Amino acid sequence: MRLLLASTSKFKSDIFNKVHLKHTNIKTSYVEEEKRNENVYEYVMDLALGKAKNTIKLDDSIVIGLDTVVYIDNEIIEKPKNKEEVRFNLRRASGKEISVITGICLINNQNGEIIRDYQETKISFNEIAEDDIEYYLANEPDLMYVSGFVIE
């Protein structure tokens, strides 16, 4: 059975490669909706489902859809559009506990079974000095992921 990752993300593919999961990256046609006032866990699972459902359908495959958001102060933080949003997000995270929540959806195209779940990671930030934020903005090549910072 073939494993299809409904994503062209280098980061997601690298994770699969690190654990030796042979897979094929598939571009999804899913267009993410604006965040709604709903449960953040349902939201990320819905995004993952949308990505998994909107790929090519191969009978001998399992499709995996994934999506991640950052949750700060009861608000979903999406991917930043520019460095100013990254700066704002880092300032918001400073001195707080935040959640990084990933929705996952697996679709077995042989039998139609769908499994949805999520994983939450809580991260506690110390106060972040303005100089450190500016250094990060100037030196981090992958700013435009999730909320503007990469958690590894």
N, C-alpha and C positions, 0 to 999 in steps of 0.2 A: 504494500500500500504506500502511496506517495504522500509526503507531508508538504503541504503548501502553506507558506507564511504570507498572510494577506497584508504585506507591507514591503516597502522598498527601503526601510530604515536600516542603515548600516549597523547601528547599535543593537537593534533587535536580532539581526542576522548574526552578529558577532556572538551574542549570548548563545544562540543555537549551536554555532560552530564550537564554542568552548566546551559544550557538553556533548559534542560529537553527534548532534542530531542532523542527519542528512535531510536537507529541505531545499525547496525552490521558493524564491521570493516572487510573489505575484502582486502586481499593481492592482489596487482595488479601485472601483469606480465610485465608492461611497463618498458622499458629500456630508461632512459633519454638520449637524444642526447647531444652532446657537444653544448654549447651555440654558436649560429650563430650571424653574424652581422645582426641583425634585430631589430625591435621595441621591447623594453623590455616588453611592455604590451601584444603584440601578443605572445611573447615567453612564458610568464607565463600562458596565456590562453591555448596555445598549449600543455604545460606540463600537465595542469589540464585535458584537453580533452584526452590526451594520457592515463593518469591514469584511467579516468572514462571508456574509451572504452575497456581497457584491464583488465576487471574484469569478473567475472561470469555473465551470462545473465539470470536474473530471470524476467519473464513476469510481475510480480506484484511488480516491484521495481522502485525506483528512485535511481540512482547512482550519488554520488557527488565526483568529483575529485578536489583536491586542490594542489597548489604548490606555494611556496614563495621564492622570491629572495630578496637580498639587492642590491641596486643600488647606487654606489658611483662614483662620477667623471665620469659619463657617461659610467660606466662599471658594468656589472652584476657580483656580487660576489656570488659564489656558496657555498655549505657546505664545511667547511674546512676539510682537511684530517688529520691534526695534530695540536698540540698546537702552532707550529711556524706560521701556517697560521692564527690561531685565533689572535695571537699577532700582526701579520701584518695587519689584518683587523681592529683591534681596533685602531692601530696607524693611519690607513687611515681615520677612522671615527672621530678621535679626532679633535675638533674644527670645524666640518663641519655639514651641513644639509645632511642627507641621506634619501633615500626612501626605505621603506619595502613594496614590492608589492606582493600581493597574487592573483593568478589566480584561478578562480572557474569555474567548468563546471558541469551542471546538465543534466543527460540523463534520460528521462522518457522511460523506456523499454516497456510500454504499447503502446505508440503511436509513439515512435521514436524521439520525440522532443528533441532538444539539445539547451541549453542556456549556453552561455559563458559570463563571465564578469571578472572584476578585482577590487581590492580595494588597494589604495595606502595610506600609512601613512608616513608622513614626520616627521623626528626626528632630532632635533638640539642637537648636542653634544657640551659640553664645552670641553676645552682642557683636555685630560686625561693624568695624570702624569704616568710616567713609573712604579712607586711604586704601583699605583692603578691597572694598567694592570697586573702586576705580582701577586698582591693579588687576582685579579679576576681569573687568570689562575690557581692559587693554590686552590681556594675555590669553584668555580662554577662547579657543577656536570654535567651540560648539555651544555658543550662547543661545541659539534659537531652538533649544529643546525644552520640552515640558514648560517649566516656568522661568527658564533662563539659567538654570544650573543643572549640572549633571551629577547624579548620585550614583556612585559605583561601589 
